[in-house]
Amino acid sequence: MSKLLFIRNIRGLDEPSLRQIINSKNLPCGTIMFKSGGACATVDFMEPSTAEYALTQLNGMPLQDQTLAVEPYNGLHSQMVKKASI
């Protein structure tokens, strides 16, 4: 599995808020890249095993009036994201 995950349904979150949610599950991550408008992001985890565990911990997690949707990044999302943080 890749170290990258694509996370949807995060409208209204900024980079520090998304990072806090990820860190609250003890999931160290690096760069977070948001889609224009902030509805989704690509998150780079330190290890493939961490990304795999993050997928199980974050996918389906309720967040405000949304439910997080998490999937492995497949490269097709590259036109949808912009760099938010390193």
N, C-alpha and C positions, 0 to 999 in steps of 0.2 A: 504494500500500500504506500502511496505517496505521503509526504509530510504535509501536503496542502489539503485543506478542507474548504468547501464553499458553504457559507452560512447565509440562509435567507430568513426573511421575516424579522429584520432587526431595525425597521424604520423607527426613528426617534432616538436611537442610541448613537453616541459618539465613540471614538476610539477608546478613551479611558473607561467608559462604562462597559463596552464589550470586553475589554481586557480584564476588568474586574470580575465579570461573570465567568470568564474562562479560568482566571486564577482562583476563583472560589472553589473550583473543582480540582484544584492542585494540578493544573494542566499548563506547564510552561510553554509560552509561544513567543515567536519573534514578530515578524512583520505582519501587520493587518492592513489589507487593502480594501477600501470601500468602493462600492458601485456608486456612480453619480446618483445623488439623491439619498444615499444611505440605506437603501432597502436590503442590501446584501453585501457580503464581504468575503474575501479570500484570506484565510488565516494560515500562516506558516508555523508549524509546530517543530520543536527541536528534533524529534525522532519520529519515524514512521509508526512505531508502537504507541507513542503518545497521541498521534493523530487518530489512530484506530480506537484508542480508548476514549478520546474526546468525542468521536462520532457516537459512541454508545451513551456517553454521559449527557451530551448536549442535544442530540436529535430528539425532537418531541417535547423539549423542555418548555413549559408555559412561561411566557414573558409578556407582562402587561396584558393586552388584549390579543396577543399573537402566540403562535407556537413556533419555536425554532425548527427550521428544516436544515439539516446538515447532510452533506454528501461529499464524497471524495472529489477533489478538483480534477476535471478531465481536460483542461486546456481550452475548452470551448467557451469558457467564461472570460477569457482574456480581454475581450473588448468591453466587458461590463464593469471592470474594476479600475480604480485609481489608487495610487499609493497614499496611505494615511499615516503610517508610522513605521519606524525601523526599530 
